[in-house]
Amino acid sequence: MGLPFKFGKVIEKQFFVNRQFEIDFIKQNILSQINITLISPRRWGKSSLVHIATNELSKTNKSIKICYIDLFNIRTEEEFYKIFATNVINAGASKWEEQIKLSKLLFKKLIPKLSFGVDPSTNLSLSFDWDEVKKDPSEILNLPELISKKKKIQIVICLDEFQNISHFKYPLAFQKKLRANWQYHQKASYIIYGSKQHMMTQLFESKSMPFYKFGEVLFLSKITNDHWKKYIVRRFKTNQKRISSQLASEVANLVENHSYFVQQFANMVWLNTTSVCTEEIIEKSMDQLLNQYEILFIKELDYLSNTQVNFLKALCNNEQQLSGKNTISKYKLGTSGNVNKIKKALIDKEIIDRQGKNITFQDPLFKLWLNKRYIMNN
């Protein structure tokens, strides 16, 4: 029997919780050829949401072809063009003979080098003369639209970890190239998302940036506790164990209904449950989870200054006026200007996040660990 909860990877439908509005939103925008930018804190299930929505749509509409591109390991513009062209050609044609034909037909100025794996039926890989691509990458960037028109299909490009383009040598100039070509695409469409919310927000919500108003922007909200409660009860029952609605709600609440950590914590509770879950089992499971992360959390603190740690203490203690005189004095934060610098540094380190006017921890377990094992001992 497999584990009843999944996390840390793109999950299947049976492990997915709610998000029906978001699924329908993505489907409708794809059908209308409207680009989508998906923004939320990390580990809120963006990749799984995109995969489930696009898979459901492509199964019912055979003219829609999905092209997933993960930019996590892409650090240069040259690498981007290679992986982009390769994935788009493979999405547009399933047979290698047609992939070769498309490659020869669609490139007029650039001459791609084609290669296959040991098995000739595997997808091809394209590479280019970088000096030629630098002069004009338009043939590569327009591939989704050209293939969509030629084959009377709609290619949907799903670009994950898009914020990684900030590692490119000239990220702003690169964004301008993308926008200059993609804004004219009528048949192909784009879903862009990434795990660093503050960077994605800057890229797509700032009026000075090339991708401002590129399409619909969808900000994910947390899945409600009621949905998590029902899901946890159901998964326990499906796997021959029981948990009450009240305790299932507590499991989700302890990790602030955070998608990744609800699944992880519920898994730990399920493993510790023989037949019926109890309050004691939940407490034991939380201690085990905190033990599992403790070395990482200690290392996290080692890289923070005293004032940054003091700011986190204030946040843990639910101080409402983080820039107020009393808070600054109580936690030795320096000045209000210094508080703003601390916030920015901690956001850049992906320790805290700004949700509207509220400052929150990105990792609810880190907050729990600080409260239970660090602050109370200092």
C-alpha positions as CSV (number, residue, x, y, z in Angstrom):
1,M,0.0,0.0,0.0
2,G,1.4,3.4,-1.0
3,L,1.3,6.5,1.3
4,P,-2.0,8.3,1.3
5,F,-0.6,11.9,0.9
6,K,1.7,13.2,-1.7
7,F,4.1,16.2,-1.7
8,G,7.3,17.5,-3.2
9,K,6.3,16.6,-6.8
10,V,3.6,17.2,-9.3
11,I,0.7,15.2,-7.9
12,E,-2.1,13.2,-9.5
13,K,-5.8,14.1,-9.4
14,Q,-6.6,11.9,-6.3
15,F,-4.1,13.8,-4.2
16,F,-5.3,17.2,-5.4
17,V,-7.6,19.4,-3.1
18,N,-10.3,21.7,-4.5
19,R,-8.9,24.5,-6.7
20,Q,-12.0,24.0,-9.0
21,F,-12.3,27.7,-9.7
22,E,-8.6,28.0,-10.6
23,I,-8.8,24.9,-12.9
24,D,-11.9,26.3,-14.7
25,F,-10.2,29.7,-14.9
26,I,-7.1,28.2,-16.6
27,K,-9.2,26.1,-19.0
28,Q,-11.3,29.0,-20.1
29,N,-8.4,31.3,-20.7
30,I,-6.6,28.6,-22.7
31,L,-9.6,28.1,-24.9
32,S,-9.8,31.9,-25.4
33,Q,-6.0,32.0,-26.3
34,I,-5.4,34.3,-23.3
35,N,-2.0,34.2,-21.6
36,I,-1.9,33.4,-17.9
37,T,0.5,34.4,-15.2
38,L,0.2,32.3,-12.0
39,I,1.6,33.8,-8.8
40,S,1.7,32.4,-5.2
41,P,4.3,31.6,-2.5
42,R,6.4,28.5,-3.1
43,R,5.0,25.0,-2.5
44,W,1.3,26.1,-2.9
45,G,0.8,23.6,-5.7
46,K,1.2,25.8,-8.8
47,S,2.8,23.1,-11.0
48,S,0.3,20.5,-10.0
49,L,-2.6,22.9,-10.7
50,V,-1.2,23.7,-14.2
51,H,-0.7,20.0,-15.0
52,I,-4.1,18.9,-13.9
53,A,-6.0,21.8,-15.7
54,T,-4.0,21.4,-18.9
55,N,-4.2,17.6,-18.9
56,E,-7.9,17.6,-18.4
57,L,-8.3,20.1,-21.2
58,S,-6.0,18.3,-23.7
59,K,-7.8,15.0,-23.1
60,T,-11.1,16.5,-24.2
61,N,-9.8,18.7,-26.9
62,K,-7.3,16.9,-29.2
63,S,-6.3,20.2,-31.0
64,I,-4.7,21.5,-27.8
65,K,-1.1,20.4,-27.3
66,I,0.7,21.1,-24.0
67,C,4.4,21.9,-23.9
68,Y,5.9,21.9,-20.4
69,I,9.3,23.7,-19.9
70,D,11.0,23.8,-16.5
71,L,13.6,26.6,-16.3
72,F,14.9,25.5,-12.9
73,N,18.3,24.4,-14.3
74,I,18.4,27.0,-17.1
75,R,20.9,29.8,-16.4
76,T,21.8,31.3,-19.8
77,E,19.9,32.7,-22.7
78,E,21.6,30.2,-25.0
79,E,20.3,27.2,-22.9
80,F,16.8,28.7,-23.0
81,Y,16.6,28.8,-26.8
82,K,17.8,25.2,-27.1
83,I,15.3,23.8,-24.6
84,F,12.5,26.0,-25.9
85,A,12.9,24.9,-29.5
86,T,13.4,21.2,-28.6
87,N,10.3,21.1,-26.4
88,V,8.1,23.0,-28.8
89,I,9.0,20.8,-31.8
90,N,8.4,17.7,-29.7
91,A,5.0,19.0,-28.5
92,G,4.0,19.9,-32.1
93,A,4.9,16.5,-33.6
94,S,4.9,13.1,-31.9
95,K,6.8,11.1,-34.6
96,W,10.4,11.7,-35.3
97,E,10.0,11.9,-39.0
98,E,7.5,14.8,-38.6
99,Q,9.8,16.4,-36.0
100,I,12.6,16.5,-38.6
101,K,10.3,17.8,-41.3
102,L,9.0,20.6,-39.1
103,S,12.5,21.6,-38.1
104,K,13.7,21.9,-41.7
105,L,10.5,23.6,-42.8
106,L,10.2,26.3,-40.1
107,F,13.8,27.5,-39.9
108,K,14.8,29.7,-42.7
109,K,17.8,31.7,-41.3
110,L,18.9,29.5,-38.4
111,I,20.2,26.0,-39.2
112,P,19.5,23.7,-36.2
113,K,21.6,20.6,-35.4
114,L,19.3,17.6,-34.9
115,S,20.2,14.7,-32.6
116,F,18.4,11.7,-31.2
117,G,19.1,9.2,-28.4
118,V,20.1,5.6,-28.8
119,D,16.5,4.7,-29.6
120,P,15.5,6.5,-32.9
121,S,11.9,6.7,-31.7
122,T,12.8,9.0,-28.9
123,N,12.3,12.8,-29.2
124,L,14.8,14.8,-31.0
125,S,17.1,17.5,-29.5
126,L,17.9,20.7,-31.2
127,S,21.0,23.0,-30.9
128,F,22.1,26.1,-32.7
129,D,25.0,28.2,-33.6
130,W,24.9,30.7,-30.7
131,D,26.5,33.5,-32.7
132,E,23.6,33.2,-35.3
133,V,20.9,33.0,-32.6
134,K,22.2,36.2,-30.9
135,K,21.6,38.2,-34.1
136,D,17.9,37.3,-34.2
137,P,16.2,34.6,-32.1
138,S,12.8,35.3,-33.6
139,E,12.5,32.0,-35.5
140,I,12.9,30.1,-32.3
141,L,10.5,32.3,-30.3
142,N,7.8,32.2,-32.9
143,L,7.9,28.4,-33.2
144,P,4.7,27.9,-31.1
145,E,2.7,30.2,-33.3
146,L,4.0,28.9,-36.6
147,I,3.4,25.2,-35.6
148,S,-0.1,26.0,-34.3
149,K,-1.1,27.7,-37.5
150,K,0.5,25.1,-39.8
151,K,-1.0,22.1,-38.0
152,K,-4.3,23.8,-37.0
153,I,-3.7,23.2,-33.3
154,Q,-3.1,25.3,-30.3
155,I,0.2,24.9,-28.5
156,V,0.1,25.9,-24.9
157,I,3.6,26.7,-23.5
158,C,3.8,26.2,-19.7
159,L,6.9,27.9,-18.4
160,D,7.8,26.9,-14.8
161,E,10.4,28.7,-12.6
162,F,10.2,31.7,-15.0
163,Q,11.9,33.9,-12.5
164,N,15.2,32.0,-13.2
165,I,15.7,34.3,-16.2
166,S,17.0,36.8,-13.7
167,H,20.3,34.7,-13.8
168,F,20.7,35.5,-17.5
169,K,23.4,38.0,-18.4
170,Y,20.9,40.6,-19.7
171,P,17.5,39.6,-18.2
172,L,15.7,42.8,-19.1
173,A,16.8,42.7,-22.7
174,F,15.8,39.0,-22.9
175,Q,12.3,39.8,-21.5
176,K,11.9,42.5,-24.2
177,K,12.7,39.9,-26.9
178,L,10.1,37.5,-25.6
179,R,7.4,40.1,-25.3
180,A,8.2,41.6,-28.7
181,N,7.5,38.2,-30.4
182,W,4.9,36.6,-28.1
183,Q,2.5,39.5,-28.0
184,Y,1.6,38.9,-31.6
185,H,0.8,35.2,-31.2
186,Q,-2.9,34.5,-31.8
187,K,-3.0,30.7,-31.8
188,A,-0.3,29.8,-29.3
189,S,-0.7,30.8,-25.7
190,Y,1.4,30.9,-22.5
191,I,1.1,30.0,-18.9
192,I,3.9,31.4,-16.9
193,Y,4.6,30.6,-13.2
194,G,7.4,30.3,-10.7
195,S,8.3,29.6,-7.0
196,K,9.6,33.1,-6.0
197,Q,6.5,35.2,-5.5
198,H,8.1,38.6,-5.0
199,M,10.2,38.2,-8.2
200,M,7.3,37.0,-10.3
201,T,5.2,40.0,-9.0
202,Q,7.9,42.4,-10.0
203,L,8.1,40.9,-13.5
204,F,4.4,40.9,-14.2
205,E,2.9,43.7,-12.1
206,S,5.4,46.5,-12.5
207,K,4.4,48.9,-15.2
208,S,8.0,49.4,-16.2
209,M,8.6,45.7,-17.0
210,P,8.1,44.2,-20.5
211,F,5.6,41.6,-19.3
212,Y,3.3,44.0,-17.6
213,K,-0.3,43.2,-18.8
214,F,0.9,40.2,-20.8
215,G,-2.4,38.4,-19.9
216,E,-4.5,37.4,-17.0
217,V,-2.8,37.3,-13.6
218,L,-4.0,34.7,-11.2
219,F,-3.0,35.1,-7.5
220,L,-3.5,31.8,-5.7
221,S,-5.1,31.9,-2.3
222,K,-4.7,29.2,0.4
223,I,-6.9,26.2,0.3
224,T,-9.4,26.5,3.1
225,N,-9.3,24.5,6.2
226,D,-12.7,23.0,5.5
227,H,-11.5,21.5,2.2
228,W,-8.3,20.1,3.9
229,K,-10.3,18.6,6.7
230,K,-12.6,16.7,4.4
231,Y,-9.6,15.6,2.2
232,I,-7.6,14.3,5.2
233,V,-10.6,12.4,6.6
234,R,-11.2,10.8,3.2
235,R,-7.6,9.8,2.6
236,F,-7.4,8.2,6.1
237,K,-10.6,6.3,5.4
238,T,-9.5,5.2,1.9
239,N,-6.3,3.7,3.5
240,Q,-8.1,1.8,6.3
241,K,-7.5,4.3,9.2
242,R,-9.7,6.9,10.9
243,I,-9.4,10.5,12.0
244,S,-12.1,12.8,13.3
245,S,-13.1,15.9,11.4
246,Q,-11.9,18.0,14.5
247,L,-8.4,16.4,14.5
248,A,-8.1,16.6,10.7
249,S,-8.9,20.3,10.9
250,E,-6.2,20.6,13.6
251,V,-3.6,18.9,11.4
252,A,-4.2,21.4,8.7
253,N,-4.3,24.4,11.1
254,L,-1.0,23.5,12.8
255,V,0.8,24.2,9.5
256,E,-1.5,27.1,8.5
257,N,-3.2,25.2,5.7
258,H,-0.1,25.3,3.6
259,S,-0.5,22.8,0.8
260,Y,2.9,21.2,0.9
261,F,3.1,20.9,4.7
262,V,-0.5,19.8,5.2
263,Q,0.3,16.8,2.9
264,Q,3.6,16.1,4.6
265,F,2.3,16.5,8.2
266,A,-0.9,14.4,7.4
267,N,1.4,11.7,6.1
268,M,3.4,11.6,9.3
269,V,0.2,11.5,11.4
270,W,-1.1,8.6,9.2
271,L,2.1,6.7,9.6
272,N,1.9,7.0,13.4
273,T,-1.7,6.0,13.5
274,T,-2.5,2.3,14.0
275,S,-6.2,2.5,13.5
276,V,-7.7,5.7,15.0
277,C,-5.8,9.0,15.3
278,T,-5.6,10.8,18.6
279,E,-4.4,14.1,19.9
280,E,-1.3,12.4,21.3
281,I,-0.4,11.0,17.9
282,I,-0.7,14.5,16.4
283,E,1.7,16.0,19.0
284,K,4.2,13.1,18.6
285,S,4.1,13.6,14.8
286,M,4.7,17.3,15.0
287,D,7.7,16.7,17.3
288,Q,9.1,14.2,14.7
289,L,8.6,16.7,11.9
290,L,10.3,19.5,13.8
291,N,13.2,17.1,14.6
292,Q,13.5,16.2,10.9
293,Y,13.9,19.9,10.0
294,E,15.8,21.1,13.0
295,I,19.3,21.0,11.5
296,L,18.1,23.0,8.5
297,F,16.4,25.6,10.7
298,I,19.5,26.0,12.8
299,K,21.6,26.5,9.7
300,E,19.0,29.0,8.5
301,L,19.5,31.1,11.6
302,D,23.3,31.0,11.2
303,Y,23.0,33.1,8.1
304,L,20.9,35.8,9.7
305,S,22.0,38.9,11.5
306,N,20.9,39.6,15.1
307,T,18.4,42.2,14.0
308,Q,17.0,39.8,11.4
309,V,16.5,37.2,14.1
310,N,15.0,39.8,16.4
311,F,12.5,40.8,13.6
312,L,11.5,37.1,13.3
313,K,10.9,37.0,17.0
314,A,8.6,40.0,16.7
315,L,6.8,38.3,13.9
316,C,6.4,35.1,15.9
317,N,5.0,37.1,18.8
318,N,2.3,38.6,16.4
319,E,3.5,42.2,16.9
320,Q,1.1,44.3,14.9
321,Q,3.2,47.4,14.4
322,L,6.6,46.0,13.2
323,S,7.9,49.5,12.4
324,G,6.4,51.0,15.5
325,K,8.6,52.7,18.1
326,N,7.6,50.2,20.9
327,T,8.4,47.2,18.7
328,I,11.7,48.7,17.5
329,S,12.8,49.4,21.0
330,K,11.6,46.0,22.5
331,Y,13.4,43.9,19.8
332,K,16.3,46.2,19.2
333,L,15.6,46.7,15.5
334,G,17.4,50.0,15.1
335,T,15.3,52.5,13.1
336,S,12.2,52.3,11.0
337,G,14.4,52.5,7.9
338,N,16.4,49.6,9.2
339,V,13.2,47.6,9.6
340,N,12.4,48.1,5.9
341,K,15.9,46.8,5.0
342,I,15.4,43.8,7.3
343,K,12.0,43.0,5.6
344,K,13.5,43.2,2.1
345,A,16.5,41.0,3.1
346,L,14.3,38.3,4.6
347,I,11.9,38.4,1.6
348,D,14.9,38.0,-0.7
349,K,16.1,35.1,1.4
350,E,12.6,33.6,1.0
351,I,12.0,33.4,4.7
352,I,9.1,35.8,4.9
353,D,6.6,37.0,2.4
354,R,4.3,40.0,1.9
355,Q,0.6,39.1,1.6
356,G,-1.1,42.4,1.0
357,K,-0.3,44.4,4.1
358,N,0.6,41.4,6.1
359,I,4.1,39.9,6.6
360,T,4.0,36.1,7.0
361,F,6.5,33.2,7.2
362,Q,6.9,31.3,3.9
363,D,7.5,28.1,5.9
364,P,5.0,27.6,8.7
365,L,7.2,24.8,10.2
366,F,10.0,27.3,10.7
367,K,7.7,29.6,12.6
368,L,6.5,26.7,14.8
369,W,10.1,25.6,15.4
370,L,11.1,29.2,16.4
371,N,8.2,29.4,18.8
372,K,8.5,26.0,20.4
373,R,12.3,25.4,20.5
374,Y,14.1,28.7,19.9
375,I,12.3,31.7,21.3
376,M,11.2,30.0,24.5
377,N,14.8,29.0,25.3
378,N,16.2,32.5,24.7
